[in-house]
Structures are given as structure tokens and as C-alpha cells.
Amino acid sequence: MSKFEKLLFKLLSGNGDKNFSFADLVRILETFGFSNRIKGGHHIFLQRWGA
């Protein structure tokens, strides 16, 4: 199992929520094709469906 698969399993299992870093979440979202736009203190994730 790759490191990405382990991270995804940890996120989806719900058992590691307290120990899941924001950087790991960003990595998963970017792997699924989301782009990250930072506006002030907010991170906005966008996905273009069907594009």
C-alpha cells in the first residue's frame, strides 16, 4: 500500500481525525484534481467537473 493510499484510508476510516494534518488533506485533494486558492486566511478548493 502506497503512502497516498494509507493517508486516504486513514481519512476515510474516521479513526485518525485528531492526528490528520491539514497538509495531508491538501495533498489528497490536489491528487484528486482540486486546485487550492488562498484568499487571506481561507483555503478555497476548486474542482472543474467535466472540463
C-alpha positions in Angstrom: 0.0 0.0 0.0 1.4 3.4 -1.0 1.8 6.4 1.3 -1.1 8.1 -0.5 -3.4 5.0 -0.1 -2.5 4.9 3.6 -3.4 8.6 4.0 -6.7 8.1 2.2 -7.6 5.1 4.3 -6.8 7.0 7.5 -9.0 9.9 6.4 -11.9 7.7 5.3 -11.8 5.4 8.3 -12.5 8.3 10.7 -10.2 6.9 13.3 -7.3 9.3 12.8 -9.2 12.6 12.6 -7.3 14.1 15.6 -3.9 13.2 14.1 -4.6 14.1 10.5 -2.7 17.2 9.3 -4.0 19.9 7.1 -1.0 19.4 4.7 -2.1 15.7 4.2 -5.6 16.8 3.4 -4.3 19.3 0.9 -2.2 16.5 -0.7 -5.2 14.2 -1.1 -7.4 16.9 -2.6 -4.8 18.0 -5.0 -4.2 14.4 -6.1 -8.0 14.2 -6.9 -7.6 17.3 -9.2 -8.7 20.1 -6.9 -6.8 23.4 -7.1 -6.1 25.3 -4.0 -6.6 29.1 -3.9 -5.6 31.0 -0.8 -7.5 34.2 -0.1 -6.5 35.8 3.2 -6.6 33.1 5.8 -9.0 30.9 3.8 -8.1 28.0 1.5 -10.6 27.5 -1.3 -10.5 24.2 -3.2 -12.0 24.2 -6.7 -12.8 21.3 -9.0 -13.8 21.8 -12.6 -16.2 18.9 -13.3 -16.2 17.7 -16.9 -13.6 20.2 -18.1 
